[in-house]
Amino acid sequence: MTTGQRIKALRLAKNLSQQELGALVGVKKAAIHKYESGIVVNLKRATVERLARALDTTPAYLLGLESAPLPPEALPYTPTHRIPILGRIAAGLPIYAEQNIEGYTYTDLNGNGEYFALRITGDSMNALGINDGYLIIVRRQDEVENGEVAVVLVDGEDATVKRFYTTDSTVTLMPQSTNPIHQPQIYDLHKTSIKVLGKVVKVEFML
């Protein structure tokens, strides 16, 4: 699901009209329509936070970085297990090669997935709260849906973290940054090898 689809689904679940949600968030009905329809995709962090409060969810869920939060009365079984922290993912090496691993962390994520953590370098995704030095938790998978945040290996170079969009012949890697130096990267699949390594499912807000 896209951010817009999540907003709409949560709004409908709360029996709110677009106008009512707009009033809670402090924007016009037309703005909510644009968010839900995908006309506006790069929402400001403050807007995402206000939407999350109005919809009783988290900014991370709206942005596709975590699953829907459980109700307070739910008591999920969340075993903690160790996963590797990859300082970088370099070309020509297996993903869990010793040269890539800088340490280990623990996660309570489950669901029969295979996870790894990646240390972020740079500010190309800081508009999502994915800041330099933070850890992201990644579920290893070969495919992601358009609009999801993915770890991608581009033409055998080091891995990068971006929003992922694809057509039959192109891949667009979209930064989410407050720094205008970061621009969308568009690749012709006939000329450039693109390999999805996994989907970002959680951000660890720590240095």
PyMOL commands that place a pseudoatom at each C-alpha (Angstrom):
pseudoatom trace, name=CA, resn=MET, resi=1, chain=A, elem=C, hetatm=0, pos=[0.000, 0.000, 0.000]
pseudoatom trace, name=CA, resn=THR, resi=2, chain=A, elem=C, hetatm=0, pos=[1.080, 3.558, -0.623]
pseudoatom trace, name=CA, resn=THR, resi=3, chain=A, elem=C, hetatm=0, pos=[1.008, 6.303, 1.996]
pseudoatom trace, name=CA, resn=GLY, resi=4, chain=A, elem=C, hetatm=0, pos=[-2.136, 7.700, 0.364]
pseudoatom trace, name=CA, resn=GLN, resi=5, chain=A, elem=C, hetatm=0, pos=[-3.872, 4.326, 0.480]
pseudoatom trace, name=CA, resn=ARG, resi=6, chain=A, elem=C, hetatm=0, pos=[-2.996, 3.947, 4.166]
pseudoatom trace, name=CA, resn=ILE, resi=7, chain=A, elem=C, hetatm=0, pos=[-4.390, 7.405, 4.940]
pseudoatom trace, name=CA, resn=LYS, resi=8, chain=A, elem=C, hetatm=0, pos=[-7.628, 6.619, 3.120]
pseudoatom trace, name=CA, resn=ALA, resi=9, chain=A, elem=C, hetatm=0, pos=[-8.055, 3.201, 4.727]
pseudoatom trace, name=CA, resn=LEU, resi=10, chain=A, elem=C, hetatm=0, pos=[-7.537, 4.577, 8.227]
pseudoatom trace, name=CA, resn=ARG, resi=11, chain=A, elem=C, hetatm=0, pos=[-9.820, 7.550, 7.554]
pseudoatom trace, name=CA, resn=LEU, resi=12, chain=A, elem=C, hetatm=0, pos=[-12.626, 5.266, 6.376]
pseudoatom trace, name=CA, resn=ALA, resi=13, chain=A, elem=C, hetatm=0, pos=[-12.104, 2.950, 9.332]
pseudoatom trace, name=CA, resn=LYS, resi=14, chain=A, elem=C, hetatm=0, pos=[-12.681, 5.927, 11.640]
pseudoatom trace, name=CA, resn=ASN, resi=15, chain=A, elem=C, hetatm=0, pos=[-15.744, 7.028, 9.598]
pseudoatom trace, name=CA, resn=LEU, resi=16, chain=A, elem=C, hetatm=0, pos=[-14.193, 10.397, 8.826]
pseudoatom trace, name=CA, resn=SER, resi=17, chain=A, elem=C, hetatm=0, pos=[-14.863, 12.423, 5.707]
pseudoatom trace, name=CA, resn=GLN, resi=18, chain=A, elem=C, hetatm=0, pos=[-11.964, 14.093, 3.925]
pseudoatom trace, name=CA, resn=GLN, resi=19, chain=A, elem=C, hetatm=0, pos=[-13.219, 17.421, 5.239]
pseudoatom trace, name=CA, resn=GLU, resi=20, chain=A, elem=C, hetatm=0, pos=[-13.335, 16.122, 8.818]
pseudoatom trace, name=CA, resn=LEU, resi=21, chain=A, elem=C, hetatm=0, pos=[-9.833, 14.691, 8.609]
pseudoatom trace, name=CA, resn=GLY, resi=22, chain=A, elem=C, hetatm=0, pos=[-8.605, 17.932, 7.083]
pseudoatom trace, name=CA, resn=ALA, resi=23, chain=A, elem=C, hetatm=0, pos=[-10.046, 19.863, 10.017]
pseudoatom trace, name=CA, resn=LEU, resi=24, chain=A, elem=C, hetatm=0, pos=[-8.213, 17.603, 12.474]
pseudoatom trace, name=CA, resn=VAL, resi=25, chain=A, elem=C, hetatm=0, pos=[-4.930, 17.977, 10.600]
pseudoatom trace, name=CA, resn=GLY, resi=26, chain=A, elem=C, hetatm=0, pos=[-5.297, 21.681, 9.823]
pseudoatom trace, name=CA, resn=VAL, resi=27, chain=A, elem=C, hetatm=0, pos=[-5.525, 21.426, 6.033]
pseudoatom trace, name=CA, resn=LYS, resi=28, chain=A, elem=C, hetatm=0, pos=[-8.310, 21.735, 3.479]
pseudoatom trace, name=CA, resn=LYS, resi=29, chain=A, elem=C, hetatm=0, pos=[-10.377, 18.842, 2.131]
pseudoatom trace, name=CA, resn=ALA, resi=30, chain=A, elem=C, hetatm=0, pos=[-8.588, 19.224, -1.220]
pseudoatom trace, name=CA, resn=ALA, resi=31, chain=A, elem=C, hetatm=0, pos=[-5.249, 18.544, 0.456]
pseudoatom trace, name=CA, resn=ILE, resi=32, chain=A, elem=C, hetatm=0, pos=[-6.510, 15.265, 1.954]
pseudoatom trace, name=CA, resn=HIS, resi=33, chain=A, elem=C, hetatm=0, pos=[-7.794, 14.279, -1.501]
pseudoatom trace, name=CA, resn=LYS, resi=34, chain=A, elem=C, hetatm=0, pos=[-4.349, 14.957, -2.991]
pseudoatom trace, name=CA, resn=TYR, resi=35, chain=A, elem=C, hetatm=0, pos=[-2.628, 12.907, -0.267]
pseudoatom trace, name=CA, resn=GLU, resi=36, chain=A, elem=C, hetatm=0, pos=[-4.948, 9.931, -0.747]
pseudoatom trace, name=CA, resn=SER, resi=37, chain=A, elem=C, hetatm=0, pos=[-4.865, 9.998, -4.543]
pseudoatom trace, name=CA, resn=GLY, resi=38, chain=A, elem=C, hetatm=0, pos=[-1.079, 10.235, -4.699]
pseudoatom trace, name=CA, resn=ILE, resi=39, chain=A, elem=C, hetatm=0, pos=[-1.034, 13.662, -6.350]
pseudoatom trace, name=CA, resn=VAL, resi=40, chain=A, elem=C, hetatm=0, pos=[1.129, 14.785, -3.424]
pseudoatom trace, name=CA, resn=VAL, resi=41, chain=A, elem=C, hetatm=0, pos=[3.599, 12.104, -2.337]
pseudoatom trace, name=CA, resn=ASN, resi=42, chain=A, elem=C, hetatm=0, pos=[6.412, 13.962, -0.562]
pseudoatom trace, name=CA, resn=LEU, resi=43, chain=A, elem=C, hetatm=0, pos=[4.566, 14.983, 2.587]
pseudoatom trace, name=CA, resn=LYS, resi=44, chain=A, elem=C, hetatm=0, pos=[6.296, 17.211, 5.100]
pseudoatom trace, name=CA, resn=ARG, resi=45, chain=A, elem=C, hetatm=0, pos=[7.302, 15.471, 8.298]
pseudoatom trace, name=CA, resn=ALA, resi=46, chain=A, elem=C, hetatm=0, pos=[5.053, 17.739, 10.395]
pseudoatom trace, name=CA, resn=THR, resi=47, chain=A, elem=C, hetatm=0, pos=[2.074, 16.878, 8.153]
pseudoatom trace, name=CA, resn=VAL, resi=48, chain=A, elem=C, hetatm=0, pos=[2.722, 13.152, 8.497]
pseudoatom trace, name=CA, resn=GLU, resi=49, chain=A, elem=C, hetatm=0, pos=[2.901, 13.505, 12.272]
pseudoatom trace, name=CA, resn=ARG, resi=50, chain=A, elem=C, hetatm=0, pos=[-0.421, 15.400, 12.396]
pseudoatom trace, name=CA, resn=LEU, resi=51, chain=A, elem=C, hetatm=0, pos=[-2.060, 12.807, 10.142]
pseudoatom trace, name=CA, resn=ALA, resi=52, chain=A, elem=C, hetatm=0, pos=[-0.761, 10.000, 12.345]
pseudoatom trace, name=CA, resn=ARG, resi=53, chain=A, elem=C, hetatm=0, pos=[-2.185, 11.615, 15.484]
pseudoatom trace, name=CA, resn=ALA, resi=54, chain=A, elem=C, hetatm=0, pos=[-5.555, 12.203, 13.831]
pseudoatom trace, name=CA, resn=LEU, resi=55, chain=A, elem=C, hetatm=0, pos=[-5.710, 8.610, 12.588]
pseudoatom trace, name=CA, resn=ASP, resi=56, chain=A, elem=C, hetatm=0, pos=[-4.422, 6.987, 15.797]
pseudoatom trace, name=CA, resn=THR, resi=57, chain=A, elem=C, hetatm=0, pos=[-1.385, 5.480, 14.125]
pseudoatom trace, name=CA, resn=THR, resi=58, chain=A, elem=C, hetatm=0, pos=[2.334, 6.202, 13.762]
pseudoatom trace, name=CA, resn=PRO, resi=59, chain=A, elem=C, hetatm=0, pos=[4.248, 8.228, 11.164]
pseudoatom trace, name=CA, resn=ALA, resi=60, chain=A, elem=C, hetatm=0, pos=[6.301, 5.123, 10.401]
pseudoatom trace, name=CA, resn=TYR, resi=61, chain=A, elem=C, hetatm=0, pos=[3.167, 3.148, 9.506]
pseudoatom trace, name=CA, resn=LEU, resi=62, chain=A, elem=C, hetatm=0, pos=[1.843, 5.880, 7.209]
pseudoatom trace, name=CA, resn=LEU, resi=63, chain=A, elem=C, hetatm=0, pos=[5.211, 5.972, 5.442]
pseudoatom trace, name=CA, resn=GLY, resi=64, chain=A, elem=C, hetatm=0, pos=[5.283, 2.203, 5.001]
pseudoatom trace, name=CA, resn=LEU, resi=65, chain=A, elem=C, hetatm=0, pos=[8.130, 1.603, 7.427]
pseudoatom trace, name=CA, resn=GLU, resi=66, chain=A, elem=C, hetatm=0, pos=[6.262, -0.636, 9.858]
pseudoatom trace, name=CA, resn=SER, resi=67, chain=A, elem=C, hetatm=0, pos=[3.153, -2.765, 10.124]
pseudoatom trace, name=CA, resn=ALA, resi=68, chain=A, elem=C, hetatm=0, pos=[-0.088, -1.403, 11.514]
pseudoatom trace, name=CA, resn=PRO, resi=69, chain=A, elem=C, hetatm=0, pos=[0.190, -0.918, 15.282]
pseudoatom trace, name=CA, resn=LEU, resi=70, chain=A, elem=C, hetatm=0, pos=[-1.718, -3.390, 17.429]
pseudoatom trace, name=CA, resn=PRO, resi=71, chain=A, elem=C, hetatm=0, pos=[-4.530, -2.190, 19.705]
pseudoatom trace, name=CA, resn=PRO, resi=72, chain=A, elem=C, hetatm=0, pos=[-3.522, -1.571, 23.350]
pseudoatom trace, name=CA, resn=GLU, resi=73, chain=A, elem=C, hetatm=0, pos=[-5.274, -4.723, 24.579]
pseudoatom trace, name=CA, resn=ALA, resi=74, chain=A, elem=C, hetatm=0, pos=[-3.306, -6.967, 22.213]
pseudoatom trace, name=CA, resn=LEU, resi=75, chain=A, elem=C, hetatm=0, pos=[-0.431, -8.955, 23.687]
pseudoatom trace, name=CA, resn=PRO, resi=76, chain=A, elem=C, hetatm=0, pos=[1.673, -10.108, 20.738]
pseudoatom trace, name=CA, resn=TYR, resi=77, chain=A, elem=C, hetatm=0, pos=[4.343, -12.760, 21.020]
pseudoatom trace, name=CA, resn=THR, resi=78, chain=A, elem=C, hetatm=0, pos=[7.533, -10.982, 20.021]
pseudoatom trace, name=CA, resn=PRO, resi=79, chain=A, elem=C, hetatm=0, pos=[10.639, -13.136, 20.425]
pseudoatom trace, name=CA, resn=THR, resi=80, chain=A, elem=C, hetatm=0, pos=[13.895, -11.215, 20.249]
pseudoatom trace, name=CA, resn=HIS, resi=81, chain=A, elem=C, hetatm=0, pos=[16.610, -12.537, 17.993]
pseudoatom trace, name=CA, resn=ARG, resi=82, chain=A, elem=C, hetatm=0, pos=[20.025, -11.371, 16.877]
pseudoatom trace, name=CA, resn=ILE, resi=83, chain=A, elem=C, hetatm=0, pos=[20.614, -9.968, 13.391]
pseudoatom trace, name=CA, resn=PRO, resi=84, chain=A, elem=C, hetatm=0, pos=[23.784, -8.620, 11.764]
pseudoatom trace, name=CA, resn=ILE, resi=85, chain=A, elem=C, hetatm=0, pos=[24.479, -4.901, 11.362]
pseudoatom trace, name=CA, resn=LEU, resi=86, chain=A, elem=C, hetatm=0, pos=[25.923, -4.265, 7.917]
pseudoatom trace, name=CA, resn=GLY, resi=87, chain=A, elem=C, hetatm=0, pos=[28.086, -1.184, 7.708]
pseudoatom trace, name=CA, resn=ARG, resi=88, chain=A, elem=C, hetatm=0, pos=[27.925, -1.447, 3.927]
pseudoatom trace, name=CA, resn=ILE, resi=89, chain=A, elem=C, hetatm=0, pos=[26.939, -3.951, 1.261]
pseudoatom trace, name=CA, resn=ALA, resi=90, chain=A, elem=C, hetatm=0, pos=[29.611, -4.113, -1.386]
pseudoatom trace, name=CA, resn=ALA, resi=91, chain=A, elem=C, hetatm=0, pos=[29.688, -5.609, -4.852]
pseudoatom trace, name=CA, resn=GLY, resi=92, chain=A, elem=C, hetatm=0, pos=[31.022, -9.115, -5.288]
pseudoatom trace, name=CA, resn=LEU, resi=93, chain=A, elem=C, hetatm=0, pos=[30.459, -10.184, -1.684]
pseudoatom trace, name=CA, resn=PRO, resi=94, chain=A, elem=C, hetatm=0, pos=[27.682, -12.314, -0.176]
pseudoatom trace, name=CA, resn=ILE, resi=95, chain=A, elem=C, hetatm=0, pos=[25.293, -10.099, 1.766]
pseudoatom trace, name=CA, resn=TYR, resi=96, chain=A, elem=C, hetatm=0, pos=[26.425, -11.520, 5.119]
pseudoatom trace, name=CA, resn=ALA, resi=97, chain=A, elem=C, hetatm=0, pos=[30.130, -11.607, 4.260]
pseudoatom trace, name=CA, resn=GLU, resi=98, chain=A, elem=C, hetatm=0, pos=[32.383, -10.910, 7.237]
pseudoatom trace, name=CA, resn=GLN, resi=99, chain=A, elem=C, hetatm=0, pos=[33.674, -7.768, 5.524]
pseudoatom trace, name=CA, resn=ASN, resi=100, chain=A, elem=C, hetatm=0, pos=[30.151, -6.328, 5.534]
pseudoatom trace, name=CA, resn=ILE, resi=101, chain=A, elem=C, hetatm=0, pos=[29.300, -7.027, 9.197]
pseudoatom trace, name=CA, resn=GLU, resi=102, chain=A, elem=C, hetatm=0, pos=[30.178, -4.385, 11.791]
pseudoatom trace, name=CA, resn=GLY, resi=103, chain=A, elem=C, hetatm=0, pos=[28.289, -5.948, 14.690]
pseudoatom trace, name=CA, resn=TYR, resi=104, chain=A, elem=C, hetatm=0, pos=[24.917, -7.293, 15.772]
pseudoatom trace, name=CA, resn=THR, resi=105, chain=A, elem=C, hetatm=0, pos=[21.658, -5.967, 17.136]
pseudoatom trace, name=CA, resn=TYR, resi=106, chain=A, elem=C, hetatm=0, pos=[18.372, -7.489, 18.270]
pseudoatom trace, name=CA, resn=THR, resi=107, chain=A, elem=C, hetatm=0, pos=[14.872, -7.236, 16.838]
pseudoatom trace, name=CA, resn=ASP, resi=108, chain=A, elem=C, hetatm=0, pos=[11.442, -8.392, 17.986]
pseudoatom trace, name=CA, resn=LEU, resi=109, chain=A, elem=C, hetatm=0, pos=[10.202, -8.683, 14.404]
pseudoatom trace, name=CA, resn=ASN, resi=110, chain=A, elem=C, hetatm=0, pos=[9.023, -12.135, 13.433]
pseudoatom trace, name=CA, resn=GLY, resi=111, chain=A, elem=C, hetatm=0, pos=[6.766, -13.632, 10.761]
pseudoatom trace, name=CA, resn=ASN, resi=112, chain=A, elem=C, hetatm=0, pos=[9.281, -16.123, 9.365]
pseudoatom trace, name=CA, resn=GLY, resi=113, chain=A, elem=C, hetatm=0, pos=[11.264, -13.352, 7.696]
pseudoatom trace, name=CA, resn=GLU, resi=114, chain=A, elem=C, hetatm=0, pos=[15.021, -13.002, 7.371]
pseudoatom trace, name=CA, resn=TYR, resi=115, chain=A, elem=C, hetatm=0, pos=[16.258, -9.651, 8.662]
pseudoatom trace, name=CA, resn=PHE, resi=116, chain=A, elem=C, hetatm=0, pos=[19.413, -7.595, 8.734]
pseudoatom trace, name=CA, resn=ALA, resi=117, chain=A, elem=C, hetatm=0, pos=[20.259, -4.101, 9.975]
pseudoatom trace, name=CA, resn=LEU, resi=118, chain=A, elem=C, hetatm=0, pos=[22.030, -1.479, 7.893]
pseudoatom trace, name=CA, resn=ARG, resi=119, chain=A, elem=C, hetatm=0, pos=[23.910, 1.556, 9.144]
pseudoatom trace, name=CA, resn=ILE, resi=120, chain=A, elem=C, hetatm=0, pos=[22.769, 4.676, 7.267]
pseudoatom trace, name=CA, resn=THR, resi=121, chain=A, elem=C, hetatm=0, pos=[25.290, 7.059, 5.749]
pseudoatom trace, name=CA, resn=GLY, resi=122, chain=A, elem=C, hetatm=0, pos=[24.205, 10.483, 4.509]
pseudoatom trace, name=CA, resn=ASP, resi=123, chain=A, elem=C, hetatm=0, pos=[20.975, 12.490, 4.544]
pseudoatom trace, name=CA, resn=SER, resi=124, chain=A, elem=C, hetatm=0, pos=[19.192, 11.332, 1.369]
pseudoatom trace, name=CA, resn=MET, resi=125, chain=A, elem=C, hetatm=0, pos=[16.269, 9.882, 3.410]
pseudoatom trace, name=CA, resn=ASN, resi=126, chain=A, elem=C, hetatm=0, pos=[16.204, 12.236, 6.398]
pseudoatom trace, name=CA, resn=ALA, resi=127, chain=A, elem=C, hetatm=0, pos=[12.684, 13.506, 5.612]
pseudoatom trace, name=CA, resn=LEU, resi=128, chain=A, elem=C, hetatm=0, pos=[11.486, 10.087, 6.781]
pseudoatom trace, name=CA, resn=GLY, resi=129, chain=A, elem=C, hetatm=0, pos=[13.540, 10.287, 9.949]
pseudoatom trace, name=CA, resn=ILE, resi=130, chain=A, elem=C, hetatm=0, pos=[16.211, 7.993, 8.490]
pseudoatom trace, name=CA, resn=ASN, resi=131, chain=A, elem=C, hetatm=0, pos=[19.230, 10.011, 9.537]
pseudoatom trace, name=CA, resn=ASP, resi=132, chain=A, elem=C, hetatm=0, pos=[22.980, 9.631, 9.188]
pseudoatom trace, name=CA, resn=GLY, resi=133, chain=A, elem=C, hetatm=0, pos=[24.254, 6.989, 11.588]
pseudoatom trace, name=CA, resn=TYR, resi=134, chain=A, elem=C, hetatm=0, pos=[20.834, 5.482, 12.346]
pseudoatom trace, name=CA, resn=LEU, resi=135, chain=A, elem=C, hetatm=0, pos=[20.024, 1.817, 11.905]
pseudoatom trace, name=CA, resn=ILE, resi=136, chain=A, elem=C, hetatm=0, pos=[17.300, 0.500, 9.638]
pseudoatom trace, name=CA, resn=ILE, resi=137, chain=A, elem=C, hetatm=0, pos=[15.875, -2.996, 9.978]
pseudoatom trace, name=CA, resn=VAL, resi=138, chain=A, elem=C, hetatm=0, pos=[15.451, -4.674, 6.603]
pseudoatom trace, name=CA, resn=ARG, resi=139, chain=A, elem=C, hetatm=0, pos=[13.439, -7.773, 5.685]
pseudoatom trace, name=CA, resn=ARG, resi=140, chain=A, elem=C, hetatm=0, pos=[15.383, -9.604, 3.029]
pseudoatom trace, name=CA, resn=GLN, resi=141, chain=A, elem=C, hetatm=0, pos=[13.315, -10.019, -0.153]
pseudoatom trace, name=CA, resn=ASP, resi=142, chain=A, elem=C, hetatm=0, pos=[13.898, -9.807, -3.890]
pseudoatom trace, name=CA, resn=GLU, resi=143, chain=A, elem=C, hetatm=0, pos=[10.873, -7.661, -4.766]
pseudoatom trace, name=CA, resn=VAL, resi=144, chain=A, elem=C, hetatm=0, pos=[9.048, -4.665, -3.294]
pseudoatom trace, name=CA, resn=GLU, resi=145, chain=A, elem=C, hetatm=0, pos=[5.956, -2.750, -4.328]
pseudoatom trace, name=CA, resn=ASN, resi=146, chain=A, elem=C, hetatm=0, pos=[6.146, 0.670, -5.930]
pseudoatom trace, name=CA, resn=GLY, resi=147, chain=A, elem=C, hetatm=0, pos=[6.502, 3.356, -3.301]
pseudoatom trace, name=CA, resn=GLU, resi=148, chain=A, elem=C, hetatm=0, pos=[8.059, 1.134, -0.652]
pseudoatom trace, name=CA, resn=VAL, resi=149, chain=A, elem=C, hetatm=0, pos=[11.428, 1.966, 0.886]
pseudoatom trace, name=CA, resn=ALA, resi=150, chain=A, elem=C, hetatm=0, pos=[13.996, -0.563, -0.240]
pseudoatom trace, name=CA, resn=VAL, resi=151, chain=A, elem=C, hetatm=0, pos=[17.672, -1.425, -0.016]
pseudoatom trace, name=CA, resn=VAL, resi=152, chain=A, elem=C, hetatm=0, pos=[18.927, -1.701, -3.593]
pseudoatom trace, name=CA, resn=LEU, resi=153, chain=A, elem=C, hetatm=0, pos=[22.237, -2.642, -5.190]
pseudoatom trace, name=CA, resn=VAL, resi=154, chain=A, elem=C, hetatm=0, pos=[22.829, -0.520, -8.287]
pseudoatom trace, name=CA, resn=ASP, resi=155, chain=A, elem=C, hetatm=0, pos=[25.038, -1.920, -11.031]
pseudoatom trace, name=CA, resn=GLY, resi=156, chain=A, elem=C, hetatm=0, pos=[27.226, -3.795, -8.589]
pseudoatom trace, name=CA, resn=GLU, resi=157, chain=A, elem=C, hetatm=0, pos=[27.994, -0.732, -6.457]
pseudoatom trace, name=CA, resn=ASP, resi=158, chain=A, elem=C, hetatm=0, pos=[27.373, -0.263, -2.739]
pseudoatom trace, name=CA, resn=ALA, resi=159, chain=A, elem=C, hetatm=0, pos=[23.777, -0.578, -1.609]
pseudoatom trace, name=CA, resn=THR, resi=160, chain=A, elem=C, hetatm=0, pos=[21.524, 2.465, -1.401]
pseudoatom trace, name=CA, resn=VAL, resi=161, chain=A, elem=C, hetatm=0, pos=[18.254, 3.125, 0.461]
pseudoatom trace, name=CA, resn=LYS, resi=162, chain=A, elem=C, hetatm=0, pos=[15.475, 4.871, -1.488]
pseudoatom trace, name=CA, resn=ARG, resi=163, chain=A, elem=C, hetatm=0, pos=[11.781, 4.731, -2.334]
pseudoatom trace, name=CA, resn=PHE, resi=164, chain=A, elem=C, hetatm=0, pos=[11.499, 2.252, -5.189]
pseudoatom trace, name=CA, resn=TYR, resi=165, chain=A, elem=C, hetatm=0, pos=[9.409, 2.648, -8.349]
pseudoatom trace, name=CA, resn=THR, resi=166, chain=A, elem=C, hetatm=0, pos=[9.612, 0.449, -11.421]
pseudoatom trace, name=CA, resn=THR, resi=167, chain=A, elem=C, hetatm=0, pos=[8.121, 0.049, -14.885]
pseudoatom trace, name=CA, resn=ASP, resi=168, chain=A, elem=C, hetatm=0, pos=[8.840, -2.637, -17.482]
pseudoatom trace, name=CA, resn=SER, resi=169, chain=A, elem=C, hetatm=0, pos=[12.007, -0.849, -18.549]
pseudoatom trace, name=CA, resn=THR, resi=170, chain=A, elem=C, hetatm=0, pos=[13.050, 1.592, -15.799]
pseudoatom trace, name=CA, resn=VAL, resi=171, chain=A, elem=C, hetatm=0, pos=[13.649, 1.873, -12.090]
pseudoatom trace, name=CA, resn=THR, resi=172, chain=A, elem=C, hetatm=0, pos=[13.393, 5.164, -10.223]
pseudoatom trace, name=CA, resn=LEU, resi=173, chain=A, elem=C, hetatm=0, pos=[15.053, 5.501, -6.840]
pseudoatom trace, name=CA, resn=MET, resi=174, chain=A, elem=C, hetatm=0, pos=[13.463, 8.438, -5.035]
pseudoatom trace, name=CA, resn=PRO, resi=175, chain=A, elem=C, hetatm=0, pos=[15.228, 10.216, -2.170]
pseudoatom trace, name=CA, resn=GLN, resi=176, chain=A, elem=C, hetatm=0, pos=[13.154, 11.659, 0.655]
pseudoatom trace, name=CA, resn=SER, resi=177, chain=A, elem=C, hetatm=0, pos=[15.403, 14.450, 1.832]
pseudoatom trace, name=CA, resn=THR, resi=178, chain=A, elem=C, hetatm=0, pos=[15.319, 18.004, 3.081]
pseudoatom trace, name=CA, resn=ASN, resi=179, chain=A, elem=C, hetatm=0, pos=[18.597, 18.486, 1.198]
pseudoatom trace, name=CA, resn=PRO, resi=180, chain=A, elem=C, hetatm=0, pos=[17.843, 19.560, -2.406]
pseudoatom trace, name=CA, resn=ILE, resi=181, chain=A, elem=C, hetatm=0, pos=[21.116, 18.088, -3.626]
pseudoatom trace, name=CA, resn=HIS, resi=182, chain=A, elem=C, hetatm=0, pos=[19.435, 14.680, -3.658]
pseudoatom trace, name=CA, resn=GLN, resi=183, chain=A, elem=C, hetatm=0, pos=[17.451, 14.107, -6.859]
pseudoatom trace, name=CA, resn=PRO, resi=184, chain=A, elem=C, hetatm=0, pos=[15.545, 11.102, -8.257]
pseudoatom trace, name=CA, resn=GLN, resi=185, chain=A, elem=C, hetatm=0, pos=[17.784, 8.495, -9.883]
pseudoatom trace, name=CA, resn=ILE, resi=186, chain=A, elem=C, hetatm=0, pos=[16.277, 6.930, -13.012]
pseudoatom trace, name=CA, resn=TYR, resi=187, chain=A, elem=C, hetatm=0, pos=[17.864, 3.814, -14.499]
pseudoatom trace, name=CA, resn=ASP, resi=188, chain=A, elem=C, hetatm=0, pos=[17.297, 2.017, -17.793]
pseudoatom trace, name=CA, resn=LEU, resi=189, chain=A, elem=C, hetatm=0, pos=[17.059, -1.675, -16.922]
pseudoatom trace, name=CA, resn=HIS, resi=190, chain=A, elem=C, hetatm=0, pos=[18.585, -2.565, -20.285]
pseudoatom trace, name=CA, resn=LYS, resi=191, chain=A, elem=C, hetatm=0, pos=[21.746, -0.679, -19.324]
pseudoatom trace, name=CA, resn=THR, resi=192, chain=A, elem=C, hetatm=0, pos=[21.959, -0.892, -15.548]
pseudoatom trace, name=CA, resn=SER, resi=193, chain=A, elem=C, hetatm=0, pos=[21.614, -3.859, -13.200]
pseudoatom trace, name=CA, resn=ILE, resi=194, chain=A, elem=C, hetatm=0, pos=[19.235, -3.223, -10.293]
pseudoatom trace, name=CA, resn=LYS, resi=195, chain=A, elem=C, hetatm=0, pos=[18.955, -5.779, -7.493]
pseudoatom trace, name=CA, resn=VAL, resi=196, chain=A, elem=C, hetatm=0, pos=[16.499, -5.405, -4.605]
pseudoatom trace, name=CA, resn=LEU, resi=197, chain=A, elem=C, hetatm=0, pos=[18.022, -6.713, -1.380]
pseudoatom trace, name=CA, resn=GLY, resi=198, chain=A, elem=C, hetatm=0, pos=[15.146, -6.039, 0.972]
pseudoatom trace, name=CA, resn=LYS, resi=199, chain=A, elem=C, hetatm=0, pos=[12.377, -3.816, 2.312]
pseudoatom trace, name=CA, resn=VAL, resi=200, chain=A, elem=C, hetatm=0, pos=[12.913, -1.336, 5.135]
pseudoatom trace, name=CA, resn=VAL, resi=201, chain=A, elem=C, hetatm=0, pos=[10.480, -2.275, 7.901]
pseudoatom trace, name=CA, resn=LYS, resi=202, chain=A, elem=C, hetatm=0, pos=[11.751, -0.320, 10.899]
pseudoatom trace, name=CA, resn=VAL, resi=203, chain=A, elem=C, hetatm=0, pos=[14.026, 2.572, 11.820]
pseudoatom trace, name=CA, resn=GLU, resi=204, chain=A, elem=C, hetatm=0, pos=[16.077, 2.477, 15.001]
pseudoatom trace, name=CA, resn=PHE, resi=205, chain=A, elem=C, hetatm=0, pos=[16.272, 6.069, 16.209]
pseudoatom trace, name=CA, resn=MET, resi=206, chain=A, elem=C, hetatm=0, pos=[19.684, 5.844, 17.757]
pseudoatom trace, name=CA, resn=LEU, resi=207, chain=A, elem=C, hetatm=0, pos=[23.279, 6.668, 16.953]
for i in range(1, 207): cmd.bond("trace and resi %d" % i, "trace and resi %d" % (i + 1))
show_as sticks, trace
zoom trace
